């Protein structure tokens, strides 16, 4: 036989064997996964009835504990209890937490928190947060200093849902300094703390707005033209104070924290374009304005994005001085500015309706076009 053909046959056989082994292992894994899923579904069906009876007081803790321990699988326990713990509160949450403690689920994951395995540590950090396990807070706070982003993220998520607002600052610092999350993603994680963080955020922004440096803030020149400074007490030079301030503003607006309005108004004196836009957005989401808010500078602003949001905010203001400015903005070079100006004028009642009607009757200018468009949409609606 040709030696080259023989070698080719060996190669084909070896490749076939590798493919067969790969396919066989995939099939085995799928079968094992299906078997595990089937086992969990049987446990879930049985446990659900036991758990509901326990929660409504039909059975006691000892009975429920004994029933759950008959099929002791921590991974199944975690999967079963997590959805309940994420939505329950008050006495039902506490009763569930007591049951989880009695079946050693909390203790098991406290041990996993000390594991050297990355996945186990991350899972434990998130789950202990859902349990609101305050005894494990120090370990999870230390995880925030990890060089591994997965551990930092897991620790931050767990601390945020635990409800301990004392960990807010270290979590914020870690997310900004040790992860590549956008500030939208960071805001989403921090919003899990609940509205209790609004007061400390307001105090921090109040200090910043008054020109003093909040505790831990180090003025440090940024590489970007020296206009931005790093986060308080951070070792990472890439943490941007402007991003920090925007996150804090967005959190206040998320909770529609009305008490922050005067402080947000003072921030305009130190705000760049991006921060100004976020403050205006906060006013819109909160749905009211501080008493000393002056809309005129923002309606006249050179940046059309600020003009655009200032017009929307103007709908919340009873100040009659803005009507002539809104009238002028009907001829703005930006379509969105003209659009929102026309809508804002229409909210001024009969006087606004008459003004738009006069503008729509003019020649074929962009002012007449947008006025006619807004009037037409009003009639359709």
Order of alpha helices (4+ residues) and beta strands (2+ residues): alpha-alpha-alpha-alpha-alpha-alpha-alpha-alpha-alpha-alpha-alpha-alpha-alpha-alpha-alpha-alpha-alpha-alpha-alpha-alpha
